[in-house]
Amino acid sequence: MDDISVESTATPVLKAHITVIGQHDYILQNVENILSRAGYSTRGFLNTEEAAEYIKMNPVDLVFIGGGINPNDRIALRKMIESDFAIIKVVEHFGGPATILTEIEEALKKV
């Protein structure tokens, strides 16, 4: 029996664009690397005000907020997203890197 090669004509699925906000540069870089290897495009910030301006000016699918972010900044950012950009998903991550991809995939599945 001859092997028949069939090329896929399916369009590759584009993954989401994620804004990552963290307190420490090395953790921010680690999260961005994890997400990039999984096929997501990212833009990272150490400052929530800069992240908020970026979100206002660019298409963003999900905002990933690291556990070290000041609670007041976290609340203000969530309120801004909920009132002005309700379609954007938000993941508040408290913990190690092992659950990052699962948390993001679950959030993106929600309607």
Residue pairs with C-beta under 8 A, 6 or more apart in sequence:
15 38
15 39
15 40
15 41
16 40
16 41
16 61
16 62
16 104
16 108
17 40
17 41
17 42
17 43
17 58
17 59
17 60
17 61
17 62
18 35
18 40
18 41
18 42
18 43
18 60
18 61
18 62
18 63
18 64
18 104
19 42
19 43
19 44
19 45
19 51
19 54
19 55
19 60
19 62
19 63
19 64
20 28
20 31
20 32
20 35
20 42
20 43
20 44
20 45
20 64
20 66
21 28
21 44
21 45
21 46
21 48
21 51
21 63
21 64
21 65
21 66
21 69
21 77
22 28
22 31
22 44
22 45
22 46
22 66
22 68
22 69
23 46
23 66
23 68
23 69
24 46
24 68
25 46
27 66
27 68
28 44
28 45
28 46
28 66
29 44
30 97
31 42
31 44
31 64
31 66
31 97
31 100
32 42
32 44
34 97
34 100
34 101
35 42
35 64
35 100
35 101
35 104
36 42
38 101
40 104
43 54
43 58
45 51
45 54
48 69
48 70
48 73
48 74
48 76
48 77
51 63
51 77
52 76
52 77
52 80
54 60
55 63
55 80
55 81
55 85
55 88
56 84
60 85
60 88
61 88
61 89
61 108
62 88
62 89
62 90
62 91
62 104
62 107
62 108
63 77
63 81
63 88
63 89
63 90
63 91
64 91
64 93
64 100
64 104
65 74
65 77
65 90
65 91
65 92
65 93
66 93
67 92
67 93
67 94
67 95
74 92
78 90
81 88
81 90
89 107
89 108
89 110
90 107
91 103
91 104
91 107
93 99
93 100
93 103
